[in-house]
Amino acid sequence: MAGATGERLREATKINLSLSALGNVISALVDGRSKHIPYRDSKLTRLLQDSLGGNTRTLMLACLSPADSNYDETLSTLRYANRAKNIQNRPCVNEDPKDALLREYREELERLKQLLTGRNFRASREHTPPDEGRGLACCF
């Protein structure tokens, strides 16, 4: 932001506000005691809401500079990355409740078919005359 004027200054200010809001969200997620996560504080945090504390696997990269002149910015980025790595997401498969119920019904139907097939097989063996089941009673 040093030396920026006019439109670039306003843009840089908005970016910094969004990054600050992102830092607040990350801190609240890592803290665990916070009941309120301030996702609505910026457009950036609203866009990243599902990725940050939701149902997904997230990869975040921290870009650093080896230059001495960027020491403060690099240190700030490392602190941010250290907080971000402690976010614990719990990804799971999103499933429509109707689809889940249908899947359960199909599994139950398949289980009942197998159970019924097993009983029919045993019942047919119990009621089959001894010669009939072996294929030896072939007379012309």
N, CA and C of each residue as an Amber inpcrd file, in Angstrom:
protein
   420
   0.8100000  -1.1810000   0.0000000   0.0000000   0.0000000   0.0000000
   0.8600000   1.2540000   0.0000000   2.1310000   1.1050000   0.2750000
   2.9980000   2.2770000   0.3250000   3.0640000   2.9230000  -1.0450000
   2.7440000   4.1930000  -1.1100000   2.7950000   4.9350000  -2.3590000
   1.5520000   4.7980000  -3.2140000   0.5960000   4.0120000  -2.8100000
  -0.6320000   3.8320000  -3.5910000  -1.5530000   5.0260000  -3.3760000
  -2.2070000   5.4260000  -4.4480000  -3.1440000   6.5500000  -4.3500000
  -4.4070000   6.2230000  -5.1280000  -5.4610000   6.9350000  -4.8160000
  -6.7030000   6.8190000  -5.5800000  -7.3150000   5.4380000  -5.5280000
  -7.6140000   4.9200000  -6.7150000  -8.3030000   3.6320000  -6.8520000
  -7.4920000   2.4780000  -6.2690000  -6.1900000   2.4840000  -6.4880000
  -5.3360000   1.4090000  -5.9590000  -5.3220000   1.4120000  -4.4380000
  -5.3540000   2.5820000  -3.8370000  -5.3810000   2.6850000  -2.3770000
  -6.6860000   2.0990000  -1.8330000  -7.8050000   2.4370000  -2.4620000
  -9.1000000   1.8910000  -2.0270000  -9.1300000   0.3680000  -2.1940000
  -8.6070000  -0.1150000  -3.3110000  -8.5670000  -1.5570000  -3.5520000
  -7.6980000  -2.2580000  -2.5120000  -6.5310000  -1.7020000  -2.2390000
  -5.6270000  -2.2870000  -1.2460000  -6.2630000  -2.2810000   0.1430000
  -6.9900000  -1.2240000   0.4590000  -7.6680000  -1.1370000   1.7510000
  -8.7280000  -2.2310000   1.8710000  -9.5130000  -2.4380000   0.8070000
 -10.5480000  -3.4790000   0.8250000  -9.9290000  -4.8780000   0.9460000
  -8.8190000  -5.0890000   0.2540000  -8.1350000  -6.3820000   0.3390000
  -7.6540000  -6.6230000   1.7590000  -7.0530000  -5.6050000   2.3640000
  -6.5610000  -5.7510000   3.7350000  -7.7010000  -5.9970000   4.7180000
  -8.8470000  -5.3430000   4.5100000 -10.0040000  -5.5770000   5.3760000
 -10.5060000  -7.0150000   5.2310000 -10.5300000  -7.5130000   3.9990000
 -10.9540000  -8.9000000   3.7690000  -9.9860000  -9.8880000   4.4060000
  -8.7000000  -9.6150000   4.2800000  -7.7030000 -10.4980000   4.8940000
  -7.7800000 -10.4480000   6.4140000  -8.0720000  -9.2740000   6.9460000
  -8.2550000  -9.1450000   8.3910000  -9.4750000  -9.9500000   8.8460000
 -10.5670000  -9.8650000   8.0850000 -11.7690000 -10.6490000   8.4020000
 -11.4750000 -12.1450000   8.3000000 -10.6810000 -12.5370000   7.3150000
 -10.2900000 -13.9360000   7.1710000  -9.4840000 -14.3900000   8.3880000
  -8.5810000 -13.5430000   8.8410000  -7.8070000 -13.8520000  10.0490000
  -8.7070000 -14.0190000  11.2640000  -9.7460000 -13.1800000  11.3730000
 -10.6890000 -13.2930000  12.4920000 -11.4700000 -14.6040000  12.4300000
 -11.8770000 -15.0000000  11.2300000 -12.6010000 -16.2630000  11.0650000
 -11.7000000 -17.4300000  11.4490000 -10.4690000 -17.4050000  10.9760000
  -9.5270000 -18.4860000  11.2900000  -9.2870000 -18.5560000  12.7920000
  -9.1110000 -17.4060000  13.4290000  -8.9040000 -17.3920000  14.8830000
 -10.1120000 -17.9710000  15.6170000 -11.3110000 -17.6050000  15.1780000
 -12.5250000 -18.1120000  15.8190000 -12.6670000 -19.6220000  15.6140000
 -12.3060000 -20.1150000  14.4370000 -12.3940000 -21.5510000  14.1700000
 -11.3830000 -22.3360000  14.9950000 -10.1860000 -21.8050000  15.1200000
  -9.1290000 -22.4910000  15.8590000  -9.4040000 -22.4420000  17.3570000
  -9.9810000 -21.3290000  17.8200000 -10.2460000 -21.1350000  19.2450000
 -11.1480000 -22.2350000  19.7920000 -12.1860000 -22.5730000  19.0660000
 -13.0860000 -23.6280000  19.4990000 -14.1140000 -23.1940000  20.5240000
 -13.8190000 -22.1740000  21.2990000 -14.7650000 -21.6940000  22.3080000
 -15.7450000 -20.6920000  21.7220000 -15.3960000 -20.1270000  20.5730000
 -16.2650000 -19.1280000  19.9510000 -17.5560000 -19.7750000  19.4690000
 -18.6690000 -19.2050000  19.8680000 -19.9590000 -19.7040000  19.4050000
 -20.3160000 -19.0750000  18.0650000 -19.7530000 -17.9140000  17.7960000
 -20.0520000 -17.2000000  16.5530000 -18.7930000 -17.1180000  15.6970000
 -18.9160000 -17.5550000  14.4610000 -17.8240000 -17.4350000  13.4920000
 -18.2270000 -16.3080000  12.5430000 -17.4180000 -15.2390000  12.4550000
 -17.8150000 -14.0470000  11.6800000 -17.6340000 -14.1800000  10.1650000
 -18.3210000 -15.1490000   9.5540000 -18.2210000 -15.3460000   8.1100000
 -18.7780000 -14.1610000   7.3260000 -19.7470000 -13.4770000   7.8580000
 -20.4330000 -12.4140000   7.1080000 -19.7010000 -11.0760000   7.1400000
 -18.5260000 -11.0460000   7.7070000 -17.7940000  -9.7830000   7.8030000
 -17.1980000  -9.3270000   6.4770000 -17.0470000 -10.2320000   5.5280000
 -16.5220000  -9.8340000   4.2160000 -16.9990000 -10.8120000   3.1480000
 -16.9200000 -10.3800000   1.9060000 -17.2980000 -11.2540000   0.7920000
 -16.3560000 -12.4530000   0.7140000 -15.0850000 -12.2190000   0.9960000
 -14.0970000 -13.2910000   0.9420000 -14.4430000 -14.4090000   1.9270000
 -14.7590000 -14.0460000   3.1550000 -15.0590000 -15.0780000   4.1510000
 -16.3850000 -15.7740000   3.8570000 -17.3330000 -15.0600000   3.2600000
 -18.5860000 -15.7140000   2.8620000 -18.3260000 -16.7310000   1.7570000
 -17.4670000 -16.3780000   0.8160000 -17.1330000 -17.3050000  -0.2720000
 -16.3840000 -18.5360000   0.2380000 -15.5500000 -18.3360000   1.2410000
 -14.7260000 -19.4260000   1.7600000 -15.3720000 -20.1770000   2.9220000
 -16.5910000 -19.8360000   3.2770000 -17.2430000 -20.4050000   4.4550000
 -17.2460000 -21.9340000   4.4470000 -17.6760000 -22.5460000   3.3630000
 -17.7110000 -24.0090000   3.3090000 -16.3150000 -24.6160000   3.3270000
 -15.3560000 -23.9060000   2.7610000 -13.9940000 -24.4240000   2.7140000
 -13.2830000 -24.2990000   4.0530000 -13.6020000 -23.2780000   4.8050000
 -12.8860000 -23.0400000   6.0550000 -13.3960000 -23.8790000   7.2150000
 -14.6700000 -23.8680000   7.4440000 -15.1700000 -24.5710000   8.6140000
 -16.2630000 -25.5370000   8.2780000 -16.3030000 -25.9450000   7.0540000
 -17.4240000 -26.7560000   6.6170000 -17.0820000 -28.1940000   6.3470000
 -17.7260000 -28.6970000   5.3520000 -17.6940000 -30.1060000   5.0280000
 -16.8180000 -30.3340000   3.7960000 -15.5340000 -30.1140000   3.9450000
 -14.6510000 -30.2380000   2.7920000 -13.2160000 -30.4600000   3.2390000
 -12.4210000 -30.9180000   2.3300000 -10.9720000 -30.9640000   2.5540000
 -10.4080000 -29.7020000   1.9120000  -9.5780000 -28.9930000   2.6340000
  -9.0850000 -27.7090000   2.1560000  -7.5630000 -27.6820000   2.2050000
  -6.9770000 -27.1190000   1.1800000  -5.5370000 -26.9250000   1.1210000
  -5.2780000 -25.4360000   1.0080000  -4.4670000 -24.9060000   1.9080000
  -4.1270000 -23.4840000   1.8540000  -2.6210000 -23.3650000   1.6530000
  -2.2440000 -22.4560000   0.7940000  -0.8370000 -22.2000000   0.5260000
  -0.4570000 -20.8370000   1.0760000   0.7310000 -20.7500000   1.6240000
   1.2470000 -19.4720000   2.0930000   2.4350000 -19.1070000   1.2030000
   2.3490000 -17.9740000   0.5450000   3.4270000 -17.5230000  -0.3400000
   4.3360000 -16.5810000   0.4340000   5.6030000 -16.9070000   0.4580000
   6.5830000 -16.1440000   1.2240000   7.6260000 -15.5420000   0.2990000
   8.2660000 -14.5060000   0.8030000   9.3340000 -13.8630000   0.0430000
  10.6460000 -14.0040000   0.8120000  11.7220000 -14.3550000   0.1210000
  13.0100000 -14.4660000   0.7980000  13.7110000 -13.1120000   0.9860000
  13.1400000 -12.0470000   0.4450000  13.7890000 -10.7290000   0.4850000
  13.7300000 -10.1270000   1.8860000  14.8180000  -9.4720000   2.2740000
  14.8750000  -8.7850000   3.5720000  13.8050000  -7.7120000   3.6820000
  13.5230000  -7.0640000   2.5770000  12.5630000  -5.9600000   2.5950000
  11.1360000  -6.4370000   2.8880000  10.8730000  -7.7260000   2.7250000
   9.5370000  -8.2770000   2.9730000   9.4640000  -9.0820000   4.2700000
  10.4030000  -8.8450000   5.1690000  10.4740000  -9.6120000   6.4080000
   9.1670000  -9.5480000   7.2010000   8.6420000  -8.3450000   7.4260000
   7.4220000  -8.1890000   8.2310000   6.2330000  -8.9060000   7.5900000
   6.1040000  -8.7710000   6.2810000   4.9990000  -9.4180000   5.5700000
   5.1350000 -10.9410000   5.6130000   6.3630000 -11.4350000   5.4650000
   6.6110000 -12.8720000   5.5230000   6.2960000 -13.4190000   6.9110000
   6.6990000 -12.7150000   7.9420000   6.4200000 -13.1310000   9.3110000
   4.9130000 -13.1600000   9.5750000   4.2190000 -12.1470000   9.0980000
   2.7650000 -12.0910000   9.2450000   2.0980000 -13.2620000   8.5190000
   2.5800000 -13.5870000   7.3350000   2.0360000 -14.7060000   6.5610000
   2.2790000 -16.0320000   7.2740000   3.4610000 -16.1900000   7.8560000
   3.7650000 -17.4160000   8.5940000   2.8690000 -17.5630000   9.8270000
   2.5960000 -16.4690000  10.5040000   1.6940000 -16.5200000  11.6670000
   0.2830000 -16.9170000  11.2270000  -0.1620000 -16.3280000  10.1300000
  -1.4780000 -16.6440000   9.5720000  -1.5390000 -18.1300000   9.2050000
  -0.5080000 -18.6300000   8.5300000  -0.4760000 -20.0380000   8.1130000
  -0.4520000 -20.9630000   9.3250000   0.2280000 -20.5630000  10.3660000
   0.2830000 -21.3690000  11.5840000  -1.1040000 -21.4900000  12.2180000
  -1.8580000 -20.4020000  12.2140000  -3.2300000 -20.4590000  12.7410000
  -4.1170000 -21.2910000  11.8180000  -3.9650000 -21.1050000  10.5070000
  -4.8230000 -21.8010000   9.5390000  -4.6310000 -23.3140000   9.5840000
  -3.4280000 -23.7680000   9.8670000  -3.1850000 -25.2150000   9.8690000
  -3.8950000 -25.9220000  11.0160000  -4.3450000 -25.1720000  12.0070000
  -5.0210000 -25.7750000  13.1540000  -6.5330000 -25.8850000  12.9910000
  -7.0660000 -25.4640000  11.8470000  -8.5030000 -25.6000000  11.5990000
  -8.8150000 -27.0770000  11.3960000  -9.8380000 -27.5580000  12.0780000
 -10.2380000 -28.9620000  11.9770000 -11.5750000 -29.0690000  11.2460000
 -11.5460000 -29.4740000  10.0000000 -12.7720000 -29.7420000   9.2430000
 -13.1370000 -31.2070000   9.4060000 -14.3990000 -31.5110000   9.2520000
 -14.8740000 -32.8910000   9.3260000 -15.6400000 -33.2230000   8.0400000
 -14.9000000 -33.5280000   6.9760000 -15.5920000 -33.8050000   5.7130000
 -16.3490000 -35.1260000   5.7480000 -17.5110000 -35.1160000   5.1300000
 -18.2990000 -36.3330000   4.9610000 -19.0840000 -36.2000000   3.6600000
 -19.6080000 -37.2970000   3.2030000 -20.3320000 -37.3050000   1.9370000
 -21.6820000 -36.6260000   2.1290000 -21.9640000 -35.6390000   1.2880000
 -23.2750000 -34.9990000   1.3140000 -24.2630000 -35.9300000   0.6310000
 -25.3620000 -36.1980000   1.3080000 -26.3460000 -37.1080000   0.7420000
 -27.7340000 -36.5500000   1.0120000 -28.5340000 -36.5310000  -0.0290000
 -29.9180000 -36.1000000   0.0920000 -30.6530000 -37.0960000   0.9890000
 -31.4290000 -36.6240000   1.9650000 -32.1270000 -37.5520000   2.8600000
 -33.0170000 -38.5500000   2.1130000 -33.6250000 -38.1240000   1.0250000
 -34.4590000 -39.0440000   0.2400000 -33.6040000 -40.1330000  -0.3990000
 -32.4280000 -39.7380000  -0.9070000 -31.5280000 -40.7290000  -1.5020000
 -31.0200000 -41.7030000  -0.4470000 -30.7370000 -41.1890000   0.7440000
 -30.2670000 -42.0480000   1.8300000 -31.3460000 -43.0550000   2.2170000
 -32.5870000 -42.5960000   2.3080000 -33.6910000 -43.4870000   2.6510000
 -33.8960000 -44.5380000   1.5630000 -33.8130000 -44.1210000   0.3060000
 -33.9480000 -45.0540000  -0.8130000 -32.8360000 -46.1050000  -0.7760000
 -31.6120000 -45.6710000  -0.4920000 -30.4850000 -46.6040000  -0.3920000
 -30.7180000 -47.6080000   0.7400000 -31.2010000 -47.1240000   1.8820000
 -31.4840000 -48.0220000   3.0010000 -32.5690000 -49.0340000   2.6390000
 -33.6030000 -48.5830000   1.9300000 -34.6670000 -49.4980000   1.5040000
 -34.1230000 -50.5640000   0.5530000 -33.2680000 -50.1610000  -0.3590000
 -32.6850000 -51.1320000  -1.2990000 -31.8390000 -52.1670000  -0.5590000
 -31.0400000 -51.7000000   0.4130000 -30.2180000 -52.6270000   1.1930000
 -31.0970000 -53.5960000   1.9800000 -32.1690000 -53.0830000   2.5710000
 -33.0910000 -53.9330000   3.3230000 -33.7740000 -54.9440000   2.4030000
 -34.1840000 -54.5120000   1.2270000 -34.8160000 -55.4020000   0.2560000
 -33.8570000 -56.5170000  -0.1560000 -32.6060000 -56.1600000  -0.4100000
 -31.6040000 -57.1560000  -0.7960000 -31.3670000 -58.1500000   0.3390000
 -31.3050000 -57.6540000   1.5570000 -31.1080000 -58.5230000   2.7170000
 -32.2880000 -59.4860000   2.8720000 -33.5010000 -58.9850000   2.7010000
 -34.6900000 -59.8330000   2.8120000 -34.7500000 -60.8700000   1.6930000
 -34.3370000 -60.4800000   0.4750000 -34.2990000 -61.4380000  -0.6380000
 -33.3380000 -62.5810000  -0.3240000 -32.1590000 -62.2370000   0.2040000
 -31.1790000 -63.2670000   0.5430000 -31.6950000 -64.1700000   1.6560000
 -32.3570000 -63.5830000   2.6230000 -32.9310000 -64.3580000   3.7120000
 -34.0100000 -65.3000000   3.1870000 -34.8660000 -64.7940000   2.3220000
 -35.9410000 -65.5980000   1.7450000 -35.3790000 -66.7040000   0.8500000
 -34.3680000 -66.3980000   0.0600000 -33.7400000 -67.3950000  -0.8070000
 -33.1310000 -68.5140000   0.0320000 -32.5000000 -68.1850000   1.1080000
 -31.9170000 -69.1900000   2.0020000 -32.9750000 -70.0780000   2.6120000
 -34.1000000 -69.5280000   2.9960000 -35.1860000 -70.3200000   3.5790000
 -35.8230000 -71.2170000   2.5230000 -36.0270000 -70.6930000   1.3170000
 -36.6190000 -71.4980000   0.2440000 -35.7230000 -72.6740000  -0.1110000
 -34.4170000 -72.4550000  -0.1230000 -33.4750000 -73.5180000  -0.4470000
 -33.5570000 -74.6260000   0.6000000 -33.5750000 -74.2410000   1.8780000
 -33.6670000 -75.2300000   2.9480000 -35.0160000 -75.9440000   2.9130000
 -36.0840000 -75.2010000   2.6590000 -37.4230000 -75.8010000   2.6140000
 -37.5330000 -76.7850000   1.4620000 -36.9730000 -76.4680000   0.3040000
 -37.0580000 -77.3710000  -0.8440000 -36.2370000 -78.6300000  -0.5910000
 -35.1430000 -78.5500000   0.1130000 -34.3260000 -79.7250000   0.4390000
 -35.0500000 -80.6230000   1.4400000 -35.7850000 -80.0160000   2.3520000
 -36.4850000 -80.7950000   3.3690000 -37.6720000 -81.5460000   2.7830000
 -38.3340000 -81.0040000   1.7570000 -39.5390000 -81.6060000   1.2020000
 -39.2970000 -82.3740000  -0.0940000 -38.0860000 -82.5260000  -0.5310000
 -37.7800000 -83.2560000  -1.7580000 -37.5960000 -84.7300000  -1.4240000
 -38.2960000 -85.6270000  -2.1630000 -38.0830000 -87.0690000  -1.9240000
 -36.6290000 -87.4310000  -2.1900000 -36.0930000 -88.4320000  -1.5200000
 -34.6690000 -88.7680000  -1.6080000 -34.1670000 -89.0180000  -3.0200000
 -34.9060000 -89.7480000  -3.8610000 -34.4280000 -90.0660000  -5.2030000
 -34.5530000 -88.8890000  -6.1520000 -35.5140000 -88.0120000  -5.9170000
 -35.8120000 -86.9400000  -6.8620000 -34.7040000 -85.8960000  -6.9320000
 -34.0930000 -85.5770000  -5.8490000 -33.1040000 -84.5140000  -5.8220000
 -31.7720000 -84.8950000  -6.4120000 -31.4970000 -86.2160000  -6.6130000
 -30.1730000 -86.6300000  -7.0570000 -30.0880000 -86.8720000  -8.5500000
 -31.1920000 -86.9140000  -9.2380000 -31.1630000 -87.1560000 -10.6780000
 -30.9960000 -88.6190000 -11.0340000 -31.2140000 -89.5600000 -10.1030000
 -31.0560000 -90.9900000 -10.3550000 -32.3700000 -91.6560000 -10.7700000
 -33.4670000 -91.0020000 -10.5660000 -34.7700000 -91.6140000 -10.8500000
 -35.1730000 -91.3490000 -12.2920000 -34.3940000 -91.8130000 -13.2160000
 -34.6710000 -91.5930000 -14.6270000 -35.0700000 -92.9270000 -15.2550000
 -36.3310000 -93.0990000 -15.4770000 -36.8160000 -94.3550000 -16.0580000
 -37.6170000 -94.0730000 -17.3200000 -37.5090000 -94.9820000 -18.3600000
 -38.2530000 -94.8220000 -19.6130000 -39.3520000 -95.8000000 -19.6930000
